[in-house]
Amino acid sequence: MPKTEKEKMITGELFNVYDPELVAERGVARDQVEALNALGESDPEESTRRVKALFGTTGDAVEVHATFRCDYGYNISVGEDFFANYDCTILDVAPVTIGKHCLLGPKVQIYSVNHPADPKLRRNGAMGIGKPVTLGDDVWVGGGAIICPGVSLGNNVIVAGGAVVTKSFGDNVVLGGNPARVIKTLA
């Protein structure tokens, strides 16, 4: 039996982003995100409850400030003591796994989706390819930074504000620039 578009999406194969099942799931997530964003900072307990309902898994302590955006929510897993500041976007076509004690500055963008290089497949944005993103424990991503599809960062990594991370890095480094490179090693 052929794979569904969702199965293709999850396994990192080329998939149709306009598949009715996927469109419906994004609609459900969009409704959840809109409700979360409408709370603002008025009810932290309800906000935490909504984040836990939206994300695939979370630790007990999780805080996400408005305005937050994601595709599905269920492909996002965050560890204990997670914080996302204002205006973050996590495109979670493929799994986005974030460790414990992680901080995302304002306007951080994490992308687990890309589009094919072939222009015929890319027309109208109809085809996508998912690549997982993984951030280790104690990662701090500075404001305006972008984490690209397929990137893995180790533990105790700091990403400078505005950096564009296009490849994976190990533990105990500070990254900066576009494309990001190691600018300092941490003890």
Solvent accessible surface area in square Angstrom, and as a share of the most:
residue,aa,sasa,rsa
1,M,227,1.02
2,P,121,0.76
3,K,95,0.40
4,T,69,0.40
5,E,37,0.17
6,K,46,0.20
7,E,84,0.38
8,K,55,0.23
9,M,0,0.00
10,I,78,0.39
11,T,83,0.48
12,G,31,0.30
13,E,66,0.30
14,L,57,0.29
15,F,1,0.00
16,N,52,0.27
17,V,21,0.12
18,Y,126,0.48
19,D,25,0.13
20,P,107,0.67
21,E,81,0.36
22,L,0,0.00
23,V,68,0.39
24,A,60,0.47
25,E,40,0.18
26,R,37,0.14
27,G,26,0.25
28,V,94,0.54
29,A,1,0.01
30,R,133,0.49
31,D,102,0.53
32,Q,64,0.28
33,V,3,0.01
34,E,83,0.37
35,A,34,0.26
36,L,6,0.03
37,N,23,0.12
38,A,91,0.70
39,L,36,0.18
40,G,28,0.27
41,E,104,0.47
42,S,94,0.61
43,D,59,0.30
44,P,93,0.59
45,E,147,0.66
46,E,40,0.18
47,S,14,0.09
48,T,36,0.21
49,R,131,0.48
50,R,75,0.27
51,V,0,0.00
52,K,79,0.34
53,A,64,0.50
54,L,7,0.04
55,F,6,0.03
56,G,39,0.37
57,T,85,0.49
58,T,38,0.22
59,G,15,0.14
60,D,112,0.58
61,A,47,0.37
62,V,7,0.04
63,E,90,0.41
64,V,6,0.03
65,H,23,0.10
66,A,24,0.19
67,T,50,0.29
68,F,0,0.00
69,R,105,0.38
70,C,18,0.11
71,D,26,0.14
72,Y,6,0.02
73,G,0,0.00
74,Y,78,0.30
75,N,19,0.10
76,I,0,0.00
77,S,33,0.21
78,V,7,0.04
79,G,18,0.17
80,E,61,0.27
81,D,69,0.36
82,F,4,0.02
83,F,50,0.21
84,A,0,0.00
85,N,34,0.17
86,Y,96,0.36
87,D,59,0.31
88,C,1,0.01
89,T,31,0.18
90,I,1,0.00
91,L,48,0.24
92,D,0,0.00
93,V,8,0.05
94,A,2,0.01
95,P,52,0.32
96,V,0,0.00
97,T,61,0.36
98,I,3,0.01
99,G,14,0.13
100,K,95,0.40
101,H,83,0.37
102,C,1,0.00
103,L,80,0.40
104,L,1,0.01
105,G,9,0.09
106,P,58,0.37
107,K,117,0.49
108,V,0,0.00
109,Q,55,0.25
110,I,0,0.00
111,Y,52,0.20
112,S,0,0.00
113,V,25,0.15
114,N,72,0.37
115,H,82,0.37
116,P,11,0.07
117,A,95,0.74
118,D,62,0.32
119,P,69,0.44
120,K,146,0.62
121,L,70,0.35
122,R,106,0.39
123,R,149,0.54
124,N,136,0.70
125,G,27,0.26
126,A,27,0.21
127,M,42,0.19
128,G,0,0.00
129,I,45,0.23
130,G,2,0.02
131,K,92,0.39
132,P,74,0.47
133,V,0,0.00
134,T,54,0.31
135,L,2,0.01
136,G,14,0.14
137,D,42,0.22
138,D,71,0.37
139,V,1,0.01
140,W,124,0.44
141,V,0,0.00
142,G,9,0.08
143,G,31,0.30
144,G,30,0.29
145,A,0,0.00
146,I,41,0.21
147,I,0,0.00
148,C,27,0.16
149,P,27,0.17
150,G,36,0.34
151,V,1,0.01
152,S,48,0.31
153,L,6,0.03
154,G,16,0.15
155,N,69,0.35
156,N,50,0.26
157,V,0,0.00
158,I,47,0.24
159,V,1,0.00
160,A,34,0.26
161,G,53,0.51
162,G,47,0.45
163,A,1,0.01
164,V,27,0.15
165,V,0,0.00
166,T,69,0.40
167,K,122,0.52
168,S,59,0.38
169,F,31,0.13
170,G,48,0.46
171,D,74,0.38
172,N,54,0.28
173,V,17,0.10
174,V,20,0.12
175,L,0,0.00
176,G,5,0.05
177,G,42,0.40
178,N,116,0.59
179,P,88,0.55
180,A,4,0.03
181,R,147,0.54
182,V,65,0.37
183,I,89,0.45
184,K,122,0.52
185,T,101,0.58
186,L,37,0.18
187,A,141,1.09
